[in-house]
């Protein structure tokens, strides 16, 4: 069979898959994918796709954003609360499988999804009214974007946080370049490169959440927040502080990375990813060996991209970070590893990606710099 015929068949398969996924993404199911309710003086958003751990798709972004803007200028809405349905997840990430299928066939979804998602992230980061994310469950990738830039993030013992993108050939986006380098020491870089998972109270101890409240108290907390009359940020803080003080679960346990923070700060202080790997190998401790093993499985392209993203993002505004990250998404869409990572982790689930290039050394500084170049009139504007 000729290469032309094979390529056409591949494109057709991708198109068919994309149509199925888009049909599902845009479908008017019996259950709406987002619930937007006015409860008392509060706007309440419920991410409502529990069967897929509340994964964020285009339809949902296009419902949440205009409603947020409307509530922001509406005099009878004082606060916004966002939560996930189903008890397992707040939001486990963006619907990136659809994005990669779109990228294969040149469908505009590959550009539009990230553009509109980042515009929503920025709206949350600049919101003029108290914005409270109840991250009671799995919170990764796109779910972090819906919560971390808001004024208040409430974790529970069921919270599981991670930015696992380097394992799928992407990078910790949705403003990861802004919030990660602002965590203590080199913690943000460690989380970005390794995809390390934080659970429960540790999500707050790391600085990702602002508060920790036991899961069973969340309905009562929500009711109290909804009943507040014209609350200031200070009023909301008082309520959250009260519930936190009544939540003693795991209070005596130290932060999971406490005993490793000195090592993380030392070993992840290097002017390159290669330097970090060398530091870890030379250290030779059990902890360091484990990180070498983890990093060896990640996309070298993603590791270099994330390293430079966080280095640059430490000195940029959220808006400038999102503009930079949009450029990086389009570099990923033009590349190879994002498609291969999604195939290995989400489609075939063989968890054996064949990265290209397969080593850090093969990626020159010039190649890395090109990913960060302006897209001209296709740049994200906020």
N, C-alpha and C positions, 0 to 999 in steps of 0.2 A: 504493500500500500504506500502511495506517495506521501511525502511529508506534508504537502498542501492539504490532502484529504484528511490526514491525521489531525492537523491543526484546525481544520474546519469542524471536524467531529468534536474536538476538545472544546472549541468555542461554543458549539451548539449545546453540548452537555452543560457547560457553565451557564449559558443563557437560560436553559430550561430550569436549572437549579435556582438561578437568580429569580426567575419568574415565580417559581413556587414559594421561595422565601419572601419575596416582595408581596406576593398575594397574601401570605400569612401575616406579614408586617402591617399591611395596610387594611387587613380584613376588619369588617365591622362585626366582631364576635358578639355573642350574646352578652358576655361579660366585658365591659369596657376595660381597656388596658391601663387606664389611669382614671382614678376617681377624683374629681375636683369638687369639693363641698365647702359651703359656708356654714360654720358651726359657731354660733354666737358671733363674736367679733373676730374670729379666726378664719383664715383660709386654710383648708386642710387638703393636702395632696396625698393620695395613696397610690403607690406604684403597684399595679394589680395584675402581674403575670406570674403568680406563684409557681406554676408548673415549670417555668424556665427560670426560677429564682429571681423573678422580677427584672430580667435583662431589659436594658433600655434600647428601644428602637426609634426609628424616625417618627412614626406616628405619635409616640409618647412625647418626644421632644417638642413636636409641633403643637401639642395640647398644653404642655406645662408652661412653655415660655410666654405665650400671650396672656395666659391666666395670671402668671406671676406679675407681669407688667400692669395688668388691669388692677390687681389687688394693691399694688404699690401706690397707685394714684387714687385709690378708692378710699374715701373718708371713713367708711364704716368697716374697714378691715384694718385691724391693729397689728396682727402678727400672722406669720405663715408657719405651719407645721407640715413636715414631709415625713412619710413613713412607708414601710413596705407591707404588703398583704401576705398572709400564709404562715407566718410564724418562723420561717427558716431563714429568709433573706430580707435585707433592706433592698439591695440591688447588687447582683453579683457581677455586673459589668455591662458593657455595650454589646449590641448585636453585631459583633465583628465578622461573624461568618458571612452574613449578607454583604458586608462591605468588601470582603475579599472576592466573593463571587462577582460583585459589580466591577471591581478592579480588573479582573481577568478579561472582561469583555468591553472595557472602556465605558461602562455605564456611569452617568454623573453621580450616582449615589456615593461613590468612592470619594468624591469631593464634598458633596452637600452634607453628608452625615456628620463629618468632623467639623465642618464650618458651623452648622447649626448647633451642634453639641457644645462647642466652645463658646458660642454666643450666649447659650443658656448658662454655662459655668460662670461667665463674666457677670451675667445678670444677678446670679446668686452672690457672687463675691462683692458686688457693689450695692446690694439690696438696702433700701433706706429704712425698712422696718425689721423688727426682730424676726429672724429666720431660724427655725429650730428643726434640726434633722434628728429623728429618733432612729439611730442606726442599730436596731435590735435584731442582729443576725448577720449574714454574710454581706460584706461591704467591700467590693473590689472594683478596680478600673472605673468604668462609667458611674458606678454607685458612689465612689469616692468624689467624683466630680459633682454629684448632686448634693453632697453634704459638706465636704471639708472646707469650702470657701465661705460657707454660711457662718453667721455669728456664733451659733450654738450647735454643738454636736454631742448627743447623749449616747454613750455606749452602755451596753448591758453585758452580763456574763455570757450571752449568746453571740456577741459581736465577734466576727472573724474578719480582720482587715488584712489586705495585701495589695501590692501593686505587682502582679506577676507577669508583666508584659515582656520582659527580656526572654522569657521561655517560649514566646510565640512570635518572635521576630519583630516586635513593636517596641515601644519605650513607655515609661510611666507618664502618660499624657494627662489630659483633663486638668492641666495646671500643676502637675507633679513637679515640674521645674520651678514652681513658686513655693509650694508648701514643704517639699522634702528638704531642700537645703536650709530651711529655717528651723528644722528640728535640732535637738541638742547634738553638738559635736558632729561626728560623721555618720550619725544614725540614719539620716535621710538617704545618703549615698549607699549605705549598707542595704537598706530596704529596697532601694531602686534597682541595684545590681543583682541581688540575690533573690528578690521576691519573697523574703522572709515573712511569715504570717504572725500577726499579733492577735492575741485573743483577750476578750473580756476587759478587765480593768487595765491591762497593759496597753490597750489602745489609747486610754486617757493618759497613762503614765508617759507614753511616748510623745504626747502632745497632739495626736491626731484628733482625739475627742476632747471636748472641754469639760465634760462631766461623766460620772459613772453612776447609774441608777439600776437597781435590780429589776430584772425583766417583769416580775409580777407587779411592780409598782408603776409601770409605764401607763396603763389605762387611767389610773388615778391622777398621775402627773399630767397627762394630756387633758383631762377634764379641768384640772386647776388652771392650766395655761389658757384654755379656751374661755374660761370665765373671767380672766383678767380684763379690767377696763382700761383702755388706752395705756397699756404698759410701756415703760421705757426699758431699755436694755438692762438697767439696774434692777427693775422689778422682776424681769424674767430670771436674771442671775440669782436673785434672792430665792425664788421658788425652786430653781434647779439645785442651788446649794443646800436647801432644806432637805430635798429628796436624797441628795447625795450623802448627807450626814446620817440619814436613816438607813443607808445601804452599806452594811459592814462586810458583805460577802467578799472573801479573798483579800480583805484589807491588810491582813498580816503577811501575806505572801509578797516577797520582793519582786520588783520588775524583772521579767524573764531574762532580759539582757544586762541586768545590773552588773553581774560578775564578768561580763565580756566587754563592757563599754570602754574601758581603758585600752583593751586590745583593738577594738573596732576603730577607735580614734587614732591609734598609732598605725595599724596595718592598712587602713583605708586612706591614710594621708600620703598621697603620691601624685605626681604630675601626670600619670597615665594609668589606664586599666592594666597594662602590662606590668607596671610598677607595683600595683596592688597585688597582682597574682604572684609576683616575685617575693614581695613582703610576706605573703601568706605561706608560700612554700618554704621560705627561709625560717619562718617562725616554728613550723613543725608541730605545734600543739594540736590536740584533738579538734578543738574549735576551728583552728586555721585550716586543717586538713579537710574538714567538712565543707568549709567555704570554697576551697579550691575545687572540690568535687562538684559542688553546686554550680559555680561559675563555668566549669568546663562543659556543662550541658546547655548553657545559654547561648543565644545567637551572638557571635562576636560583633556583628554589625550593631545589634541592639545595645550591647555593653558600651561600645564606644560612643554611640549616639546619646545614651542616657548619662554617661559621665560628663560629656561636654554640655548637655542640656542643663544639668544641675549646677555645673560650674558657672555657666552664663546666667542662669535663672536666679542665683543668689543675689545678684545686683540689679534685677529687673523688676518692674511692676507686674502685677498679675496680667494686665492687658498685653504688655510686651512679651511675656512668657507665652501666652496663648497664640500670639502672632507667630512666634518662633516655632511652637509646637505644631501649628498647622502646616508650616513648611516641612517639618519632619514627617508628618503623616503622608504628605504627597511624595516625599523621598521613599518612604516605605512602600507606597503604592506602585512606584516605578521600579522598585527593587525585587528581590527574590524571597528573602527570609520570612517576611510577613505571611506570604501565601503558604510557604512550606511549614511554618510554625502552626498556623491554623489547621492545615491538613493533618499534621502529626498529633496535635492535641485535641482538636474539636471535631474533625471529620473522620479520619481513619482511626484515630485514638491509639496509634501504635507507639506514641511517645518516643519516636526515634527520628527526629528531624535531621535532615542532611543540610547543614548550613553552608552557604556559599557567599563569601569566602568562609573557610572552615577554621581559620585561625585569626587571632588579633593582629598578628604581625603583617598579614596580607593587606590590611586596611591602612592606607597612607593618610597623613594629616590632610593632604589635599582633597582626598575622597571625602573625609569627614566634613571638612569645611564646606564642600559643595552642597551637602544636605541642608545646611543652614542658610543657603543663599536665598535672596528675595525671589518671589514668584511674580514680581511685577504687578500687573492689574489683577492677578489671581490671588494675591496675598489676602489674608483675613483682615477685615476692617471692623473695628469695634466702636 
